[in-house]
């Protein structure tokens, strides 16, 4: 039995370490890093075969590089997809998906509860190219159904959502998408394949910002699209032609990140649940948004379609922007930055950062209030996180 045959039946923790690796003649144990812009051919005939596709192989690192390919194969294996294409960022992944699968006159239905920049991409920039978008409630399947037109080509949702931890029933939404003959793409950034497998639930495509938990240490920018060979071939054509490609170095970093992904997501989840439960008991906290809490309206659905609850939570402090800013500025352990998925805990005010480009109406529809604070819970001691926040809350009383 070959290694590939063995990996066909391997579990995700094994795939995260072993899938996609092709050793060179040097026999390296860790994945090789191919820092080269192009590849040399034996002859003109050899080059012609590569460029025509008659012979597989590497040509130019914008669209063929062994390190990038190893990352694509490993992530595809972990997600249960046939193939994947890596991109320069998570937003580049969404853009490449749209450019590859949509055309002028097509219609898209998108959840209101997506990352702020995703809203801008669909609502402003794709509109310029004749792709119309309707935004709907993430959780209300009837709204998705009512918004669907004869020209609807794609449903796009993020679950759990950023930053309110709202969920959609992926299996139900996938059933509707099949009935309406459109594709369902799920942004799996918050859970990663360590906690959720949207393709197994019926989705057609999975999108990632590898910048977040896949990297896990806030080092590199990257993204990926995973799905069937049919759809990924279309998306890969975009990255080859337009160039929003992942660098080999970043792919190598992400390969290393995938190796520890399951372990990290388990710790992120346990720390988040402990912190969320502590926040629920704070009198100056109005509401905690974390699907691991039994009080969260999507808690039972989260238990059904996720292995754990993830590493991001948000909460509303009593008051408004002034109180939220005062609390955030009073923390010392948390890094004030908009990134998430890091080993280091981060804290941010979504209304003036990650969702700052949205209109007041769009913020209201997405549940982004002025007193909302988002925390990406890292791998520090949760007791130290609680102590830091406890001291910060005391500042609000002064």
N, C-alpha and C positions, 0 to 999 in steps of 0.2 A: 504494500500500500504506500502511495506517495504521500508527501507532506500535505499536498493540496487535497487529496482524497480524505485524509484524516481530519483536516480542518473543516471539511464540508459538514461534519457532524459535531464539531466542537462547540463548547459554550462560549458566551461572550467574553468571559475573563481570559480565556485562552486566545480567542481571536484578537483581543486588544493587545496582546503581546507578540503573537506569531503571524497573523495574517498579513499578506502583502509583501513579505520580505523575499528578496531574490539576491542571494550572495554573489559577489563577484569571484573571480579566480583567486583572489587573495584570501577568501574564506573568513571574512570579518564576521564577528558575532553580532555587533550592533549594526543597524542599518547604515549603509554608505551614504555620504552626502556628496551629491554630484553638483559641484559649483562650476558649471560651464554654461555658456550661452548657446553653444551649438555642438553638433556631433559630426565627426569626419566619416566620409564614405570611402569605400575601396575603389570605386570607379564611377564614371558618369552613369553607367547602366545601373549600378547599385543605388546611386542617388535618385535616379528616375523611379526606380521601383519603390523606394521609401516615400517619395513625394506623391506618387500615384495611389499609394495604399496597397499596391500589389504585395509588398513585403512589409510586415510590421517592424517597428523599431523607432529609435529616437532620431529626431530631425533638428528641432530647435526648442529651447526650454520654455518658450511661450506656450507651447501646447504638448510637448513630449519631454519628460524628464523622469528618470528612474526613481528619484526620491519622492517627487510629487506623486508619481504613479503608485508607489508603495503606500502613501497616505490615503489615496483614493480607494485603493483595494481594501485596505484595512477598515476604513470607515464604512464602506459599502457592506463588508462582511458583518460588521457589528450591527448595522441597521437592518440587515436582512434584505438589502437591495442588490440588484444585478450589477450596478455600476455606480460610479460617482465621478464628479468633476470638481476639482478644487479651484478656488477663486481668490482674488486678492483681499477680500473682506467679506463679512456677512452680507452687507448691502450689495456688494458686487455679485454675490450668489443670487440674491433676489432679482437683481437687474438682469443677469444672464438668463435666469429662468424665464423672465417675462419676454426678453428679446428673442429667445429661442422658441417659445411656444405661443406667443400672441402676435396678432397683426392688427393693422388699422381696421376699426369697426368692431373689434372684439370687446366683450364686456367681462368684468371681473367683480366678484363679490368678496369683500374683505372685512374681517372683524374690525370693529372700532378699537378693540383692546389689543392693539399691536404697538410695537416700539414706535416712538414719535417719528423717526426718520422714515420708517416703512410707510407710515401714513402720508408723509410728504411725497415719497416716491410715487405711490399709486395715485394720490389725489392731485398732484401738480405735474410732475414730469412725464409720466406715461400718458396723461391727458393730452399733452402737446402732440403726441404721435397717434392720436385717434383711438386710444384704449380708454374706455369709460369704466369708472369704478363706482360701485355702490357700497357704502359702509353699513354694517348691520351689527346687532348685538351678538357677541361671541356665543352666548349660551342658548339663545332662542332659535331653535332650528326652523321654526315657522317663519322667522324673518328672513333666513337664508332662502327658504322656498319661495316666499313672496317676492324677493328681490331678483330671482333668477329670470332671465330673458331667453329668447331663442338664440341670442348671440353670446350668451354666457359661456365662456371657455374655461374659467378657472375660479375655484374657491381658494382663498388663502387665509389661514388662521394660525395664531400663535397660542400654544397651550402647554403649560400654564402661561398666563399673560403677564406682560411687563407693564406696570409693577404690581397689579392687584391680585395675582395668583388665581384669576378666573380660569375655568376649564370649559372646554366643549367636549361633548361626547363624540369622540373621533369616529367610532363605528357608525353612529347614527348619521353623522354628517357625510361620511363616506358613502353610505347607502343612498342618501339624497343625491350626492354628486353623480353616482352611477345612474340613478334614475333620470337625472337631467342631462346625462351624457357630457359632463364636464369633469375636469381634473381637480383633485383635492391636494393642495400642498400644505404641509404642516411645518411651521418653524419649531424645531425641537431643541432650541438653544438652552432653555432652562433645565430640561431633564437630561438631555443627551441620551444615546442608546443604552447607557448604563441603567437608566430608570424608566425609559419609555420607548416603545417600538411602534411608531405610527403606521408603518407599512403593514405590520401584522394586524393592525386594527382596521385596515382597509384604505388608508391613504395611498395616493399614487406617487407622491414626491415628498421628500424631507429636505428641509433647508437648515443650514447651520451657520452660526457665527463661531468659527473655531477659535476666535479671539478669546472667548469666554471660558467655559469649563473645560473644553477640550485641551486648550493650552494649559489653563489652570494656574499660571503664575504671572499673567499680565505681561508677557514678553513680546508677542508677535500678533500681527493682524492677519486674518484669513477667514475664508468661508468655504462652503461646499454645498453641492446639490446631489442628492442620492435618489435613485429610482430605477426604473426599468431601462434596459439598453436603448429602447426606442426613444424615450424622452431625453435621456442623458446625451445621446448622440446629437440631438438638436441643440442642447445647451453647450456641449463641447464645441460645436461649430461657432458659437458666439465667442467663447474664450479664445479660440484659435484666431478668429478674424479681428475681434475688437480688442483683445489683449488684457482683460481684467484677470490676469493669471496669478497663481500663487508662486512665490519664489521658492526655490529648492531648500534654502536655509529654513524658511518658515515651516515648510512641510516636514523637515527633519525634526524641528522642535515639536510640532504637533504629533508626530509619531511617538515621541517620548512621552508626551502628555497622555496619549491614549493608553499607554501601558499602565498608568496608575489611576485611570479615570474612575473605575468602579470603587476603588478604595477611597478616593477623595470624595466622591458623591455620597458615599455612606456617611462620612464624617461631616460633610457640609449639611446633610439632612438632619443628623442627630443634633448638631449644634443649633441649627435653625429652629427645630422644634422646641428645644429647651429655652431658647431666647424668646420665641413667640409666646410660649406659656408664661414666661416672666412678664413680658410686656402686657399681656392681657390683664394682669393683676395690678397694673399701675393706674392710679386714679386719674392722672392727667393724660391718659391715652384713651381716645374715643373708640378706636377700632383697630384690630390687627388683621392684616390680610395675609394668611398663610394656609394653604390647603391641607397642611398636616394637622391643623386644629380641628377638633370635633365641632367647634362653633362655625367653621367655614361652610358656606352653603354647598360647596362642591367637594366636601371631604369624602363622601362615600364614592363619588365618581373617581376621585384621585386614587383611592384604595383599589378600585377596579382596574384602572388602565395604567397605573404607574407602580413601580416597585418600591418607591419611596417618594418623599415629598419635596426634595430639592433644597437649594441653598440660597434662595432669595425670598425675602419677606418685605412687607411695607406696613406702615401704621400711620394713623392720623392722631396728631397731638391736639389737645384742646387749644383753640385759638386759630391763628391764621399763619400767614407767611412769617411774620415777626417771630412768633413762638417757634416755628419749625427751624428757621435760620439760627435762632439763639441756641436751640438744643444741639443742632448739628455743629455749630461753631464751638460749643463747649466740650465736645468729645475730644479725646486725645489718642486713644488706641485706634479708632477707625480712620481710614484714609478717605478724605473728601475728594472723591473722583467719580466720574460717571461710569467707569468700567465695572464689570461684575464677573463672577466666576473665578476670582483670584484666591490664592491661599490666604492673602491678607484681606480682612474684612473692610468693606467700603461702605460709605454712606453718602447719600445725595438727596437733593430737593428736586424731584422730577419736573415740577411745574415751571421751573426756571432753567432747567438744563436739558435732560433727555427728551422732554416733551415741550420745550420752550418755544419751538417754531409753530406749534399748533395755535389756532385761534382760540379765543375764550370758549366758543361754542364747541369746538372739537375737544378741548380739555374737559369740559363738562360732560360731553357724551362718553368720553373715555374714563371718567371717574378720577381725573387728575386734579385734585383740590390743592389749594395753597397750603394746607396743613399736613399734606402727605409727605412722608419720609420713606425712602427705600434703603434697605440694607442688604448687601450681598454678604452673607455670613461666611467667614473664612474658617481657617483651621486652627486659630488660636484657642486658648482655653476659654470655654464659654463663661466660666466664672469671672475671668478678667474682662470679657465683653460686658457682662452684667454690671460689674463694678464701675466700669467707665460710663455706661449709660445712666446708672444710678446717680453718679456724681453730676452728670450733665442735666438730668431731670431736676436736681436740687437747685440748679441755676435758675430754672423757670419760676421758682417760688420767690425769688428775690425781687 
